[in-house]
Amino acid sequence: MDFATLGGNLFGTIPFGDIVLYLTPFNLFLFAILLVFTIIIAISNTETQVEATFGSLKNTNVTVGKKEFKQRRILSIICGIASAGAMITGDLFNFTLFMALVGILNIGIVSSVKQVSVLDSAFNYGLIAMMCSLPLFGGAAIILAATGTLSLSILSSMPASPMVIFGAVLILLGVLGESGVAPFFASKAEMFRTAGSPFLVIIHLSSLFIIIRAVEILLLVLL
């Protein structure tokens, strides 16, 4: 399957060292949406979370300190940029690098939270992400060994061999674990219960957009 079938007419490519960016309406749309949300998050302030206290008529306000606020904001900005880069990269290996970076940054965004349940969830998600990095990079290595290239433009024009299919399945498993979606969502869900909006939004967006991009890449490689 070619780029035009999935994303519309190919506007062109931008060689940037080992990373070759390719521009289609679909990829540019995903790239622009992530950049817009990254800018919004960069200029936003955190909201105060109100927690109900059972057995009492009072509510508890959970706020984010200035130091924690700065840490979350810079990590959220980097996460948004990394996710945007994954939308337009034309190199399979660099996509896996962006994916791994997004997983690390998702943990970093809540790493300074003083809530045991949130930290436990981040720790469990980190374990899943580390384990899934093996099939993620291993799948890319298998595809490289089977085809001699990781360029999506070249892979899209090559027939899928059994080893390429096996590598693509491994990459899908790695993406599911790194992004923390089903069946691994339980390891990540509690992270969203902490205060810190809108910074937590980028955790949702990065996972959603990475999955969309991964599906496009797998279709390019397999069909």
MARTORNU-124180 format. One record per atom (N, C-alpha, C, O, CB): residue in one letter; x, z, y. Coordinates in steps of 0.2 Angstrom, whole numbers, padded with zeros to 4 digits, always signed. Each point is the difference from the previous one (the first is absolute). Glycine has a CB too. Layout:
BEGIN
AXZY
...
//
This chain:
BEGIN
M+0004+0000-0006
M-0004+0000+0006
M+0004+0000+0006
M+0005+0004+0000
M-0014+0002-0006
D+0008-0010+0011
D+0004+0000+0006
D-0003+0004+0006
D-0005+0003-0001
D+0008-0015-0002
F+0001+0012+0008
F-0002+0005+0006
F-0006-0002+0003
F-0004+0004+0002
F+0016-0002+0000
A-0013-0009-0001
A-0006-0002+0003
A-0006+0001-0003
A-0006+0002+0003
A+0012-0011+0001
T-0006+0010-0011
T-0006+0001-0003
T-0003+0008+0001
T-0006+0001+0000
T+0010-0010-0009
L+0001+0013+0010
L-0001+0007+0001
L-0001+0002+0007
L-0005+0004+0002
L+0011-0002-0013
G-0001-0004+0015
G+0000+0002+0007
G-0001-0005+0005
G+0000+0002+0006
G+0007+0006-0010
G-0009-0014+0003
G-0001-0005+0005
G+0007-0004+0001
G+0005+0001-0004
G-0014+0006+0009
N+0008-0012+0000
N+0006-0004+0001
N+0006+0004+0001
N+0000+0005+0004
N-0007-0014+0000
L+0013+0007-0006
L+0006+0003+0001
L+0003-0002+0007
L+0002-0006+0001
L+0001+0006-0014
F-0003+0005+0017
F+0003-0002+0007
F+0007-0001+0000
F+0003-0004+0004
F-0012+0011+0001
G+0013-0004-0009
G+0007+0000+0000
G+0003+0006-0003
G-0003+0005-0002
G+0003-0013+0012
T+0007+0008-0011
T+0004+0005-0003
T+0005+0002+0006
T+0002-0004+0004
T-0004+0000-0016
I+0004+0011+0011
I+0005+0003+0004
I+0006+0003-0004
I-0001+0005-0002
I-0008-0003+0012
P+0014-0006-0011
P+0006+0003-0004
P+0003+0006+0004
P+0002+0000+0006
P+0000-0011-0011
F-0002+0017+0002
F+0003+0006+0003
F+0005+0003-0005
F-0002+0005-0003
F-0009-0003+0011
G+0017-0004-0008
G+0004+0002-0006
G-0003-0001-0006
G-0002-0006-0002
G+0006+0015+0009
D-0004-0004-0012
D-0003-0001-0006
D-0008+0000+0000
D-0003-0002-0005
D+0014+0008+0000
I-0013-0004+0010
I-0008+0000+0001
I-0002-0006+0003
I+0002-0002+0006
I-0002+0015-0005
V-0004-0017-0004
V-0003-0006+0002
V-0008+0002+0002
V-0004+0000-0005
V+0013-0008-0001
L-0010+0008+0012
L-0007+0001+0002
L-0004-0007+0000
L+0002-0005+0002
L+0001+0015+0005
Y-0009-0010-0010
Y-0004-0006+0001
Y-0007+0002+0003
Y-0003+0005-0001
Y+0009-0010-0010
L-0008+0000+0015
L-0006+0002+0004
L-0006-0005-0002
L+0000-0006+0000
L+0008+0009+0009
T-0013+0001-0011
T-0007-0004-0001
T-0005+0004+0003
T+0001+0006+0002
T+0003-0010-0013
P-0010+0002+0013
P-0005+0004+0003
P-0002+0006-0003
P-0001+0005+0003
P-0004-0016+0001
F+0005+0011-0011
F-0002+0006-0003
F+0006+0006+0001
F-0002+0005+0001
F-0004-0012-0010
N+0012+0005+0008
N+0006+0005+0000
N+0000+0002+0008
N+0002+0006+0001
N+0004-0011-0011
L-0007+0000+0014
L+0001+0002+0007
L-0006+0005+0002
L+0001+0005+0004
L+0005-0016-0001
F-0012+0010-0006
F-0005+0005+0002
F+0001+0007-0003
F-0001+0005+0004
F-0007-0015-0004
L+0011+0010-0006
L+0002+0007-0002
L+0005+0003+0004
L+0000+0006+0001
L-0003-0010-0013
F+0008+0000+0014
F+0006+0002+0004
F-0003+0003+0006
F+0003+0005+0003
F+0005-0013-0008
A-0012+0004+0009
A-0002+0002+0006
A-0005+0006+0000
A+0001+0005+0004
A-0001-0017-0001
I-0004+0013-0008
I-0004+0006-0001
I+0004+0006+0000
I-0001+0005+0003
I-0008-0012-0009
L+0014+0007+0001
L+0005+0006-0001
L+0003+0001+0007
L+0001+0006+0001
L+0000-0009-0013
L+0002-0002+0015
L+0003+0002+0007
L-0004+0003+0005
L+0002+0005+0003
L+0005-0015-0006
V-0013+0008+0003
V-0005+0002+0005
V-0002+0008-0002
V+0001+0004+0005
V-0006-0015-0003
F+0004+0012-0008
F-0001+0007-0002
F+0006+0005+0001
F+0000+0005+0002
F-0008-0009-0010
T+0014+0001+0007
T+0006+0003+0001
T+0001+0002+0007
T+0002+0006+0002
T+0003-0012-0011
I-0007+0002+0014
I+0001+0001+0007
I-0005+0005+0002
I+0001+0005+0004
I+0003-0016-0002
I-0010+0011-0005
I-0005+0005+0002
I+0002+0007-0002
I-0001+0005+0003
I-0008-0014-0005
I+0012+0009-0004
I+0002+0006-0003
I+0006+0003+0004
I+0000+0006+0001
I-0004-0009-0012
A+0008-0001+0014
A+0006+0002+0003
A-0002+0003+0007
A+0004+0004+0003
A+0002-0013-0008
I-0012+0007+0008
I-0002+0003+0006
I-0005+0005+0000
I-0003+0002+0005
I+0006-0013+0000
S-0005+0013-0011
S-0005+0005-0001
S+0002+0007-0001
S+0006+0001-0002
S-0013-0010-0004
N+0003+0013+0007
N+0001+0007-0001
N-0003+0003-0006
N-0005-0003-0002
N+0006+0005+0014
T+0001+0003-0015
T-0003+0003-0006
T-0007+0003+0002
T-0001+0003+0005
T+0013-0002-0011
E-0016-0001+0001
E-0006+0004+0001
E+0000+0007-0004
E+0004+0001-0004
E-0010-0012+0004
T+0002+0015+0003
T+0000+0007-0003
T-0005+0000-0006
T-0006-0002+0001
T+0009+0007+0010
Q-0001-0003-0016
Q-0005+0000-0006
Q-0003+0007-0001
Q+0003+0005+0001
Q+0005-0013-0007
V-0015+0008+0005
V-0004+0006+0000
V-0002+0001-0007
V-0003-0004-0003
V-0001+0002+0015
E+0006+0008-0015
E-0001+0001-0007
E-0005+0006+0000
E+0000+0005+0004
E+0011-0009-0008
A-0016+0003+0000
A-0006+0005-0001
A+0003+0006-0004
A+0004-0001-0005
A-0013-0007+0006
T+0008+0014+0001
T+0002+0006-0003
T-0006+0003-0004
T-0005+0003+0003
T+0014-0001+0006
F-0009-0002-0015
F-0005+0003-0004
F-0001+0007+0000
F+0005+0004+0000
F-0004-0013-0008
G-0007+0012+0009
G-0001+0007+0000
G+0001+0003+0007
G+0000+0006+0001
G+0004-0005-0012
S-0003-0006+0016
S+0000+0002+0007
S-0003-0005+0004
S-0001-0006-0002
S+0012+0012+0000
L-0013-0004+0008
L-0003-0005+0005
L+0005-0004+0004
L-0002-0004+0004
L-0008+0012-0004
K+0016-0006-0001
K+0005-0003+0004
K+0004-0006-0003
K+0000-0001-0006
K+0002+0012+0011
N+0000-0016-0001
N+0004-0006-0003
N+0007+0001+0002
N+0002+0003+0005
N-0012-0010-0004
T+0014+0004-0005
T+0008+0000+0001
T+0002-0006+0003
T-0001-0005-0003
T+0002+0013-0006
N+0002-0008+0015
N+0003-0006+0002
N+0007-0001-0002
N+0004+0004+0001
N-0011-0003+0009
V+0009-0007-0013
V+0006-0001-0002
V+0003-0006+0004
V-0002-0005+0001
V-0001+0008-0013
T+0009-0001+0016
T+0003-0004+0004
T+0007-0002-0002
T+0003+0003-0005
T-0009+0002+0014
V+0009-0010-0006
V+0006-0003-0002
V+0005+0002+0006
V-0001-0002+0006
V-0004-0008-0013
G+0011+0013+0006
G+0005+0002+0005
G+0003-0006+0003
G+0000-0006-0003
G+0002+0017-0003
K+0001-0010+0011
K+0004-0006+0004
K+0005-0003-0004
K+0001-0006-0001
K-0004+0012+0011
K+0007-0002-0014
K+0006-0002-0004
K-0003-0004-0006
K+0003-0006-0001
K+0004+0015+0005
E-0012-0007-0007
E-0003-0003-0006
E-0003-0007+0003
E+0000-0005-0004
E-0002+0016-0002
F-0002-0010+0012
F-0003-0006+0003
F+0005-0006+0001
F-0001-0006-0002
F-0007+0014+0007
K+0014-0006-0003
K+0005-0005+0002
K+0003-0003-0007
K+0001-0006-0001
K+0002+0011+0012
Q-0002-0001-0016
Q+0002-0002-0006
Q-0005-0005-0004
Q+0002-0006-0002
Q+0004+0016+0001
R-0012-0008+0001
R-0006-0004-0003
R+0000-0007+0004
R-0001-0005-0003
R-0005+0015-0001
R+0006-0010+0011
R-0001-0006+0003
R+0006-0005-0001
R-0002-0006-0001
R-0004+0013+0010
I+0012-0005-0009
I+0005-0005-0001
I+0000-0002-0007
I+0001-0006-0002
I+0006+0012+0010
L-0009-0002-0013
L+0000-0003-0007
L-0006-0004-0001
L+0000-0005-0004
L+0005+0015+0000
S-0010-0009+0008
S-0006-0004-0001
S+0001-0007+0003
S-0002-0005-0002
S-0005+0015+0003
I+0011-0010+0005
I+0002-0007+0003
I+0004-0004-0005
I-0001-0006-0001
I+0001+0012+0012
I+0005-0002-0014
I+0005-0004-0005
I-0004-0002-0006
I+0001-0006-0002
I+0008+0013+0006
C-0014-0003-0006
C-0004-0002-0006
C-0005-0006+0002
C+0000-0005-0004
C+0000+0017+0000
G-0002-0013+0010
G-0004-0005+0002
G+0004-0007+0001
G-0002-0005-0002
G-0005+0013+0008
I+0013-0007-0004
I+0005-0006+0001
I+0002-0002-0007
I+0000-0006-0001
I+0004+0010+0012
A-0003+0001-0016
A+0002-0002-0007
A-0006-0004-0003
A+0001-0005-0004
A+0007+0015+0003
S-0014-0007+0002
S-0006-0004-0003
S-0001-0007+0003
S-0001-0004-0004
S-0004+0016+0002
A+0006-0012+0008
A+0000-0007+0004
A+0005-0005-0003
A-0002-0006-0001
A-0003+0012+0011
G+0011-0003-0011
G+0005-0005-0003
G-0002-0002-0007
G+0002-0006-0001
G+0007+0012+0008
A-0012-0002-0011
A-0002-0002-0006
A-0005-0005+0000
A-0001-0004-0005
A+0004+0015+0001
M-0007-0012+0009
M-0005-0005+0001
M+0003-0007+0000
M-0004-0005-0002
M-0003+0014+0007
I+0013-0010-0002
I+0002-0007+0001
I+0007-0001-0003
I+0002-0006+0001
I-0008+0006+0010
T+0008+0004-0015
T+0007-0001-0003
T-0001-0006-0005
T-0006+0001-0004
T+0010+0011+0006
G+0000-0016-0003
G+0000-0005-0005
G+0004+0001-0006
G+0002-0005-0004
G-0005-0003+0013
D+0006+0014-0010
D+0005+0002-0005
D-0003+0005-0004
D-0002+0005+0003
D+0012-0008+0004
L-0011+0002-0014
L-0003+0005-0004
L+0004+0007+0000
L-0003+0005+0000
L-0001-0014-0007
F+0011+0009+0007
F+0003+0006+0000
F-0001+0004+0006
F+0000+0006+0000
F+0009-0012-0007
N-0009+0002+0013
N-0001+0004+0006
N-0007+0003+0001
N-0001+0005+0003
N+0010-0013+0002
F-0014+0005-0009
F-0006+0003+0000
F+0000+0006-0004
F-0003+0005+0002
F-0002-0016-0001
T+0009+0012-0006
T+0000+0006-0004
T+0004+0005+0004
T-0002+0006+0000
T+0002-0012-0011
L+0005+0004+0015
L+0003+0005+0004
L-0004+0003+0006
L+0000+0006+0001
L+0010-0012-0003
F-0014+0001+0005
F-0005+0003+0005
F-0005+0005-0004
F-0002+0005+0003
F+0003-0016+0004
M-0003+0009-0013
M-0005+0004-0003
M+0003+0007-0002
M-0003+0005+0001
M-0002-0015-0006
A+0011+0010+0003
A+0003+0007-0001
A+0001+0004+0006
A-0001+0006+0000
A+0007-0011-0010
L-0004+0001+0016
L+0001+0004+0006
L-0007+0003+0002
L+0000+0005+0003
L+0009-0013+0000
V-0014+0004-0004
V-0007+0003+0002
V-0002+0006-0004
V-0002+0005+0003
V-0001-0017+0000
G+0005+0012-0009
G-0002+0006-0004
G+0004+0006+0002
G-0002+0005+0001
G+0000-0013-0010
I+0009+0007+0011
I+0004+0006+0003
I-0003+0002+0006
I-0001+0006+0001
I+0011-0011-0006
L-0012+0000+0010
L-0003+0002+0006
L-0006+0004+0000
L-0002+0004+0004
L+0008-0014+0001
N-0011+0008-0010
N-0006+0003-0001
N+0001+0008-0002
N-0004+0004+0003
N-0001-0015-0007
I+0010+0012+0000
I+0002+0007-0001
I+0003+0004+0006
I-0002+0005+0001
I+0004-0008-0013
G+0002-0001+0016
G+0003+0003+0006
G-0005+0002+0005
G+0001+0005+0004
G+0009-0012-0006
I-0016+0003+0003
I-0005+0002+0005
I-0003+0006-0001
I-0002+0004+0005
I+0000-0016-0004
V+0002+0015-0007
V-0003+0006-0002
V+0005+0006-0002
V-0002+0005-0002
V-0009-0011-0001
S+0017+0004+0004
S+0005+0004-0003
S+0001+0007+0003
S+0002+0005-0002
S+0004-0015-0001
S-0008+0010+0010
S+0001+0006+0004
S-0006+0004+0000
S-0001+0005+0004
S+0009-0011+0003
V-0013+0004-0011
V-0007+0004+0000
V+0001+0007-0003
V+0004+0000-0005
V-0010-0011+0005
K+0003+0016+0003
K+0001+0007-0003
K-0006+0001-0004
K-0004+0006+0001
K+0011-0002+0009
Q-0009-0008-0015
Q-0006+0001-0004
Q+0002-0002-0007
Q+0003-0005-0002
Q-0011+0002+0011
V+0008+0009-0013
V+0002-0001-0007
V-0003-0006-0004
V+0004-0003-0004
V-0002+0016+0004
S-0008-0013+0000
S-0004-0006-0003
S+0003-0007+0002
S+0000-0004-0005
S-0010+0012+0004
V+0011-0009+0007
V+0002-0006+0003
V+0007-0002-0003
V+0002-0005-0002
V-0009+0007+0012
L+0011+0004-0009
L+0007-0001-0003
L+0001-0001-0007
L+0004-0004-0003
L+0000+0011+0012
D-0009-0004-0013
D+0000-0001-0007
D-0002-0007-0002
D+0003-0004-0004
D-0006+0016+0002
S-0002-0015+0006
S-0002-0007-0001
S+0005-0005+0002
S+0001-0005-0004
S-0012+0009+0006
A+0015-0002+0003
A+0005-0005+0002
A+0006+0000-0005
A+0003-0005-0001
A-0006+0007+0013
F+0004+0004-0015
F+0005+0001-0005
F-0002-0004-0006
F+0004-0004-0003
F+0000+0015+0007
N-0010-0011-0006
N-0002-0003-0006
N+0000-0008+0001
N+0002-0004-0004
N-0009+0014+0001
Y+0005-0012+0009
Y+0000-0007+0002
Y+0007-0003+0000
Y+0001-0005-0002
Y-0012+0007+0009
G+0016+0003-0005
G+0007-0002+0000
G+0002-0002-0007
G+0004-0004-0001
G-0002+0011+0012
L-0004-0002-0015
L+0002-0001-0007
L-0002-0007-0003
L+0003-0004-0003
L-0003+0016+0001
I-0007-0013+0003
I-0003-0007-0002
I+0004-0006+0003
I+0001-0005-0003
I-0012+0011+0002
A+0012-0005+0008
A+0003-0006+0003
A+0007-0001-0002
A+0002-0006-0001
A-0008+0009+0011
M+0010+0002-0012
M+0007-0001-0003
M+0000-0003-0007
M+0004-0004-0001
M-0001+0014+0008
M-0008-0008-0011
M-0001-0002-0006
M-0002-0008+0000
M+0003-0004-0004
M-0006+0016-0001
C-0001-0013+0010
C-0003-0007+0000
C+0005-0005+0004
C-0001-0006+0000
C-0010+0011+0000
S+0016-0002+0003
S+0005-0004+0003
S+0004-0004-0006
S+0003-0006+0002
S-0002+0014+0008
L-0001-0005-0016
L+0004-0004-0005
L-0004-0006-0002
L+0004-0006+0000
L+0000+0017-0005
P-0010-0011+0003
P-0004-0007-0001
P+0000-0004+0006
P+0000-0006-0001
P-0007+0011-0008
L+0007-0002+0015
L+0000-0004+0006
L+0006-0005+0001
L-0001-0006+0001
L-0006+0015+0004
F+0013-0006-0005
F+0006-0003+0001
F+0002-0004-0007
F+0003-0005+0000
F+0000+0013+0009
G-0005-0005-0015
G+0001-0003-0006
G-0003-0007-0001
G+0002-0004-0003
G+0000+0016-0002
G-0009-0012+0008
G-0003-0006-0001
G+0003-0005+0004
G+0000-0006-0002
G-0011+0012+0000
A+0013-0005+0008
A+0003-0005+0005
A+0007-0002-0004
A+0001-0006+0001
A-0006+0011+0010
A+0008+0000-0014
A+0007-0002-0003
A-0002-0005-0006
A+0004-0005-0001
A+0001+0016+0004
I-0010-0010-0007
I-0002-0004-0005
I-0002-0007+0002
I+0002-0005-0003
I-0006+0015-0003
I+0000-0010+0012
I-0001-0007+0002
I+0006-0004+0003
I+0000-0006-0001
I-0011+0011+0004
L+0015-0001+0000
L+0007-0003+0002
L+0004-0003-0006
L+0002-0005+0001
L-0002+0013+0009
A+0000-0004-0015
A+0004-0002-0006
A-0003-0006-0003
A+0003-0004-0003
A+0000+0016+0001
A-0010-0013+0002
A-0004-0005-0003
A+0000-0006+0004
A+0000-0006-0003
A-0007+0014-0003
T+0008-0008+0012
T-0001-0006+0005
T+0006-0001+0004
T+0001-0006+0002
T-0013+0008-0002
G+0016+0003+0001
G+0006-0001+0004
G-0001+0000+0007
G+0004-0002+0004
G+0000-0005-0012
T-0010+0009+0010
T-0002+0001+0007
T-0005+0005+0001
T-0004+0002-0004
T+0007-0014+0006
L-0004+0015+0005
L-0005+0004+0002
L-0004-0002+0006
L-0004+0003+0003
L+0011+0006-0008
S-0005-0016+0006
S-0004-0003+0006
S-0007-0001-0002
S-0001-0004-0005
S+0012-0001+0009
L-0016+0007+0000
L-0007-0001-0002
L-0002-0008+0000
L-0004-0002-0003
L+0002+0014+0007
S+0005-0015+0001
S-0001-0007+0001
S+0002-0004-0006
S-0003-0005-0002
S+0004+0006+0014
I+0005+0001-0015
I+0002-0004-0006
I-0004+0003-0007
I-0002-0004-0004
I+0014+0003+0010
L-0013+0007-0006
L-0004+0003-0006
L-0007-0003+0000
L-0002-0001-0005
L+0009+0011+0006
S-0010-0011+0005
S-0007-0003+0000
S+0000-0007-0003
S-0006-0002-0002
S+0004+0009+0012
S+0007-0010-0010
S+0000-0007-0003
S+0003-0001-0007
S+0001-0005-0003
S+0001+0001+0015
M+0000+0010-0015
M+0002+0000-0007
M-0005+0003-0005
M-0004+0004+0002
M+0016-0002+0003
P-0012-0005-0011
P-0005+0002-0005
P+0002+0007-0002
P+0006+0002+0000
P-0008-0013-0004
A-0003+0015+0003
A+0001+0007-0002
A+0002+0001-0008
A-0004-0002-0004
A-0004+0006+0013
S+0014-0002-0010
S+0002+0001-0007
S-0002+0007-0002
S-0002+0004+0004
S+0012-0012-0003
P-0010+0009-0008
P-0002+0007-0002
P+0004+0006+0003
P-0003+0005+0001
P+0000-0010-0012
M+0010+0004+0012
M+0004+0005+0004
M-0003+0001+0007
M+0000+0006+0002
M+0010-0009-0009
V-0012-0002+0010
V-0002+0000+0007
V-0007+0004+0000
V-0001+0004+0005
V+0007-0015-0002
I-0010+0010-0008
I-0006+0003+0000
I+0001+0008-0001
I-0003+0004+0002
I-0003-0015-0007
F+0011+0012+0000
F+0002+0007-0001
F+0002+0004+0006
F-0002+0005+0001
F+0005-0009-0013
G+0002+0000+0016
G+0002+0003+0006
G-0005+0001+0005
G+0000+0005+0003
G+0010-0011-0005
A-0015+0002+0002
A-0006+0000+0005
A-0004+0007-0002
A-0002+0003+0005
A+0002-0016-0003
V-0001+0014-0008
V-0004+0005-0002
V+0004+0007+0001
V-0003+0005+0003
V-0002-0012-0012
L+0011+0007+0009
L+0004+0006+0002
L+0000+0001+0007
L-0001+0006+0002
L+0009-0008-0012
I-0008-0003+0014
I+0000+0001+0007
I-0007+0002+0002
I+0000+0005+0005
I+0008-0014-0003
L-0013+0007-0005
L-0007+0003+0002
L+0000+0007-0002
L-0003+0004+0004
L-0002-0015-0006
L+0007+0013-0004
L+0000+0007-0001
L+0004+0004+0005
L-0002+0006+0002
L+0001-0009-0014
G+0007+0001+0014
G+0004+0003+0005
G-0004+0001+0007
G+0001+0005+0003
G+0009-0010-0009
V-0013-0001+0008
V-0004+0000+0006
V-0005+0005+0000
V-0002+0004+0005
V+0005-0016-0003
L-0007+0013-0008
L-0005+0005-0001
L+0002+0007+0001
L-0003+0004+0003
L-0003-0012-0010
G+0012+0009+0004
G+0003+0007+0000
G+0002+0001+0007
G-0001+0006+0003
G+0004-0006-0015
E+0001-0004+0015
E+0003+0001+0007
E-0005+0001+0005
E+0001+0004+0005
E+0009-0011-0008
S-0016+0003+0003
S-0005+0000+0005
S-0005+0006-0001
S-0004+0002+0004
S+0005-0014-0003
G+0000+0015-0007
G-0005+0006-0002
G-0007-0002-0001
G-0004+0004+0002
G+0012+0003+0004
V-0010-0013-0008
V-0007-0002-0002
V-0001+0001-0007
V+0004+0002-0004
V-0004-0010+0013
A-0006+0007-0011
A-0002+0001-0007
A+0004-0003-0005
A+0002-0006+0002
A-0014+0007+0002
P+0014+0002-0009
P-0002+0006-0003
P+0004+0006+0003
P+0000+0006-0003
P-0004-0012-0007
F+0008+0005+0015
F+0005+0005+0002
F-0002+0004+0007
F+0003+0003+0003
F+0006-0010-0008
F-0016+0006+0007
F-0002+0002+0006
F+0000+0008+0000
F+0001+0003+0005
F-0008-0014-0003
A+0006+0014-0008
A-0001+0007+0000
A+0006+0004+0003
A+0000+0005+0002
A-0008-0007-0012
S+0014-0002+0009
S+0006+0003+0002
S+0001+0000+0008
S+0005+0003+0002
S+0000-0006-0013
K-0009-0001+0014
K+0001-0001+0007
K-0006+0003+0004
K+0000+0001+0006
K+0007-0011-0008
A-0013+0011-0001
A-0006+0001+0004
A+0000+0006+0004
A-0002+0000+0006
A-0004-0005-0015
E+0009+0011+0007
E+0000+0006+0004
E+0005-0001+0006
E-0001+0004+0005
E-0001+0002-0016
M+0006-0011+0012
M+0004-0001+0005
M-0004-0001+0007
M+0002+0001+0005
M+0007-0005-0013
F-0015+0001+0007
F-0004-0002+0005
F-0004+0006+0003
F-0004-0001+0005
F+0003-0010-0010
R+0001+0017+0002
R-0004+0006+0002
R+0003+0003+0006
R-0003+0005+0003
R-0001-0004-0015
T+0011-0002+0014
T+0003+0003+0005
T-0002-0003+0007
T-0002-0005+0001
T+0012+0007-0009
A-0009+0003+0013
A-0001-0003+0007
A+0005-0005+0001
A+0006+0000-0002
A-0011+0011+0006
G+0004-0015+0001
G+0005-0005+0003
G-0002-0007+0001
G+0004-0004+0000
G+0003+0011-0006
S-0014-0008+0006
S-0003-0006+0002
S+0003-0002+0007
S+0001+0005+0004
S-0011-0003-0011
P+0012-0008+0009
P-0002-0006-0004
P+0006-0002-0005
P+0000-0005-0002
P-0007+0001+0012
F+0012+0008-0010
F+0006-0002-0004
F-0001-0001-0008
F+0003-0004-0003
F+0004+0011+0012
L-0012-0003-0011
L-0002-0001-0007
L-0003-0007-0001
L-0001-0002-0006
L-0001+0014+0005
V-0001-0015+0006
V-0003-0007-0001
V+0005-0005-0002
V-0002-0004-0004
V-0006+0007+0013
I+0014-0002-0007
I+0005-0005-0002
I+0002+0001-0008
I+0002-0005-0003
I+0003+0005+0015
I-0006+0005-0015
I+0000+0001-0007
I-0005-0004-0004
I+0002-0003-0004
I+0003+0015+0006
H-0011-0012+0001
H-0005-0004-0003
H+0001-0007+0001
H+0000-0004-0005
H-0008+0013+0007
L+0010-0011+0004
L+0000-0007+0001
L+0006-0003-0003
L+0000-0006-0003
L-0004+0008+0014
S+0010+0002-0012
S+0006-0003-0003
S-0002-0002-0008
S+0002-0005-0002
S+0006+0011+0010
S-0011-0001-0011
S-0002-0001-0007
S-0005-0006-0001
S+0001-0004-0004
S+0000+0017+0002
L-0006-0013+0007
L-0005-0006-0001
L+0003-0006+0001
L-0001-0005-0004
L-0007+0012+0008
F+0012-0008+0002
F+0003-0007+0001
F+0005-0002-0005
F+0001-0006-0001
F-0003+0009+0013
I+0006+0002-0014
I+0005-0001-0005
I-0003-0003-0007
I+0003-0005-0003
I+0004+0014+0008
I-0013-0006-0007
I-0003-0003-0006
I-0003-0007+0001
I+0001-0004-0004
I-0004+0016+0002
I+0001-0013+0008
I-0003-0007+0002
I+0006-0005+0000
I+0000-0005-0003
I-0009+0010+0010
R+0015-0003-0005
R+0006-0004+0000
R+0002-0001-0007
R+0003-0006-0002
R+0000+0009+0014
A-0003+0002-0016
A+0003+0000-0006
A-0005-0005-0005
A+0003-0004-0004
A+0002+0016+0005
V-0011-0012+0000
V-0004-0005-0003
V+0001-0007+0002
V+0000-0004-0005
V-0009+0013+0004
E+0010-0010+0007
E+0002-0007+0002
E+0007-0002-0003
E+0000-0006-0003
E-0006+0008+0014
I+0011+0002-0011
I+0006-0001-0003
I+0000-0002-0008
I+0002-0005-0002
I+0003+0012+0011
L-0009-0003-0012
L-0001-0001-0007
L-0004-0006-0002
L+0002-0004-0005
L-0002+0016+0004
L-0005-0014+0006
L-0003-0006-0001
L+0005-0006+0001
L+0000-0005-0004
L-0011+0010+0007
L+0015-0004+0002
L+0005-0006+0001
L+0005-0001-0006
L+0002-0005-0002
L-0003+0008+0014
V+0003+0003-0015
V+0005+0000-0005
V-0003-0003-0007
V+0003-0003-0003
V+0003+0013+0009
L-0012-0008-0007
L-0003-0001-0007
L-0004-0006+0000
L-0001-0003-0006
L+0000+0015+0005
L-0002-0014+0006
L-0005-0006+0000
L+0004-0007+0003
L-0004-0005+0000
L-0006+0013+0001
//
